[in-house]
Amino acid sequence: GLHAALVDAVGELGWAKPTRIQKAAIPVALSGRDVIGLAETGSGKTGAFGLPILHKLLEKPSRLFGVALAPTRELAVQIHEVFDALGAAIGLRCVCVVGGVEIAAQALALAKLPHVVVATPGRLVDHLENTKGFSLRTCKCLVMDEADRMLSMDFEKELDAIVGAIPREGRCSMLFSATMTSKVAKLQRASLYKPVKVEVNDKFAMPRQLDQRYLFVPAKHKECYLAAVLDARRGATALVFCATCAGATRATLLLRNLGFDAACLHGQMAQPKRLGALHKFKAGAANILVATDVAARGLDIPAV
């Protein structure tokens, strides 16, 4: 049921057939109903909400038509890249609004009235409050991706402010989450109208292709075990999660000194360095990404 131009764009991206969440959510969104989608990371959620937004935009073109919210800067940049790829053939103008980037340049981009804004909640509220002439009164589509993560990061007030800035009349809202927590249910009641629930995973389901194994090791020897595990699979890509920013930095330096090609990603790094590390990993220049969960949550990264 999608516009022919979008079908062509999807084909050029190599998407041969819809994922489970896309197959379930796109028809509902195209019908005009609000959607709450429960799906794991890497299930194709960006396409599930991006394609309906672009389809509706083609039917009734207007500026500042859609807003997509993400909990982290990296995920927002990634969603922006997908929108750019899908909308390249139809002249889509999409702006990414995140922290760690010069706010004046973002204000200038918003003043040009893009079709879609992809943002982190905090920075978007900054623009709503401080950027003269910017508002979301014409917005017809609102997406909240990784809603459980946004709420766990205390974005509740920002989300309330953004939802309140978009007229309820004629708005299509989509909320995606890995799990249905009590906070997500509360946000759903406040922002969605009679939503259709689309669920393609269980509460504790893991990605189907994931093979899980574990080692219990003494804390003082964990770096030795980490190096041994990575050395046994040297050349393969790996994602190493650390609990703290300092821990991620320490593990990265250790692995580099041992001859591994490791990149670091955490919240205390400057935004250009964070994006640089992610691009380096995706391009294969570094086959190990050492990250904190907050920085890497929800990213669509190569198979590891």
N, C-alpha and C positions, 0 to 999 in steps of 0.2 A: 503493500500500500504506500510505499514511499515514492516521492517525486523522482522522476527518471534521472535527473541530474545527480541526485544523492546516490542512487543505485550505481551509477557510473563511478562516482567518487569512491564508494565502498569497494568496488571491483579493483580500482587502481591501487587501493591500499592493501589488496590481497586478502580481503575478508570474503572468503568463499561462501560461507553460510553463517546465519546468526547464531550467537551463543544462546544458552538456555535463558539467561536473564533478558537478552535482547528480544528473543522470540516471545517471551511472556509480557514484557513491559511496553514495547513499542506500539502494539495495537491499542493498548489501553490509553497510552498518552495521546495517540493520534485521535482517539475518540473524544478527547477533551476532559477525561477524568483525571483526578489527582492520583498519584502513584506512590506507594511505599514499597520499596524493593529491598529484600533481604538477600544478599549475595556476598560471596567471599571475594577477597581481593584477587584481581586478575581474571574476573569472570566476564569482562566486557561491559562494565557499567557505563563507561564514558560514552560508548556507542548507543547504549540503551536510552540515555537522556539527550545526547547530542543530536542524534538523527531526528527525533520528534521536534526538537526546537528549530532546527534548520528547515524541516518540512513546513512547520507553521509559519516561519519567517518568509518562506517563498510564497505562501498563500496570501499573506498580508504583510508586505515589507514595511518595516519601521525601524527607527533608531532606538537604541537602548531597549531592545526587545527581550533579551534573556540575561539572567544572572546565574552563574554556577559558583557555589561556594565549596571550598576545600579546607581541611584543617591545617595543612602545611604548605609552605611556599613551593616545594618541589612538586607536590601533587598538583597544585594550581598550574604551574608551568607545564606539566605534562598534559593536563586537560586542555590547556590553551593550544598546545601543539596539535592535539587531535582535532580540535575545532578548526584550526588553520588548514589542516590537511583535508578535512571533509568539506570545508567551505571555499577552498581555493577556486573551484570552477564556477562558483556562483557569486563571486565578489564579496565574500563575507569579510567584515572588519571586526576583529576580536581583540580586546585589550586585556592584558593580565595585570592585576593590581595586587601586589603583595608587599610585605614589609621588607626592609633591608635594601630597598631601591629608592632612588631620588623621587620624592613625592611630587615635586613640581612637574617633572616630565610626565608622570602619570596623570596629573590634573590636566595637562595640555592634551594628552591622548583622549581623555574623557570628554574634553570640550569639543572634540571633533565628532562626538556622538557615534560611537561604534555600535554595531548590531548586538554584540554579546560581550559581557564583562565576566571574566573569570577572576575570582578573588579569594583571599583569606578574609575571614569576618572582621578582624581588627582593623585592617587597613581600609576596607570598604566603608566601615563606619567613620573612620577619620575623614574620608572624602565626603561622605554625606553631611558631616558636621562642619567641615572647614573649606571645602572646594566650592567656590561661588558658582551658582548656576547649575550645579550637578544634583540631579534627583533621579528617583526610580519610578516616577509616576506613570511612565509609559511602558514599564516592564510587564510582559504578559506571561513569562515563564521563569519560575524560580526552582533551582536545583540545590539540594543540600547533600553533598556526597560525603561519605564516611561520617555520618551524623553522630554516631556513638563516640567517635574520636574527638570531634569538635566539642561535644558536651563534656567529655572527660578532661579536656584542656581548658575548661571554664570559659567557653565562648557563649554561654547561655544568654547573657545580657546583649551581646552584639547581635546574636541571631534574632532575638526579640525586636531589636531596633530595626534590623534589615527587613524582617517580615512586616513590621508596622509601616515601613516606608513605601511598600509596594501595595497598590490598591487590590483589595480582595476580589472586586468585580472583574470577571473575565480572566482571572489569573489561573494558570495551570501550574501546580506545584508538584515537585517530585523529590522524595526523600529516600536516600539509599544508605543502608547500614549493614554491617556484618552481623550484628546481633540486635535483638529487640529488648533494650533495657528500659527501665521505668522512666528514665530521663528522655529517651527517644520517643516513648509512647506519649509523654507529656508534650514534647515538641510537635509531634504529629497532630495531636488534638488542637494545638494552638495555631498551626500553620496550614493544615490540609483540610479539605472539605470532602467528606464521604469518600476517602481514598480506597482504591482497589489494592489489596495486599498481594504482592507478587513475591513468592518465596521459593528460592531454588537451592537453599542449603538448610541444614539443621543447625541448631544453636552452636553445637560444638564440632561441626563438620570441618574437616581440613580439605584443602585442594586435593582432588582425586589423584593427581600425578605425584603427590608428595610421599616419599618414603621416609618414615620417621625412625631414628635410632638415637640412643642416648648413652652417655658415659657418666658415671659418678666418679669424680676425682677429687683429691685433696685440693683445697683452694690454693695452697702455696705452689702446687705443681700444674695449675691449669694452663699456664702459658706454654709449658713443655708439651702438654697433650694437644693443645690447639695447633702448635707448630707441627707436631707429628702427624695429626690428622690431615692438615693441609698439604704436608709434604708427600703423604701417601697418594694424594690426588693432585699432585703438582701439574699445572697446565689447565685444570678445570676451573670454571668460574665458581666463586664462593661468596656468600654474604655472611658476615660475622656480626652478630648483635652484641652490643655492650650496654651495661646498665647506665653508665654515666658518660658525659662528654670527655672527661679526663681519662676514663678507662678506654674509650675509643681511640683517643690520641696515643695513649701508651701502647695499646695493642698494635696500632698501625706502625709506629716507630720500631717496635720489636720485630714485626714481620719484615719490614724493609731492611733492617740490619741483618736479617737471616736470608736475604736474597729474594724475598717474595715481592711481586708487583702489587702493592696494596695502596688503595686510596681511602681517605677518611671522610666521613659525612656526619656532622652533628650540629646541633642548634646554636652553638657559640661561634661557629665559623661565619665569616662574612658571606653574604649571598652569592657573589661571583665565584668564590672558592667552593661553595656548596654545589652550585650548578656545574662547575668545572670538574669536580670529583665524580659527579653522576655521569656526565658526558664521557669522561675518561673511562669509566667502567663499562658504559654501554658500547663504546667504540672498541673495546678490547685492549686499550692501552694499559689498563690495570685489570687483572682478573680476580682480584679480591677487593670487596668493598666492606670496610669496617664502619659500622654505623650504630647510632642509637635508634631505638624503636620509634621515637617521636619524629625523627628526621626522615626515616625510610618508610613509615607506615603508608600503605596503599599504593606504593609506586609500582608501575608496570616495568619490571626489569627483566633482562634476559634470563633464560633458564639457568639455574645455578645447581 
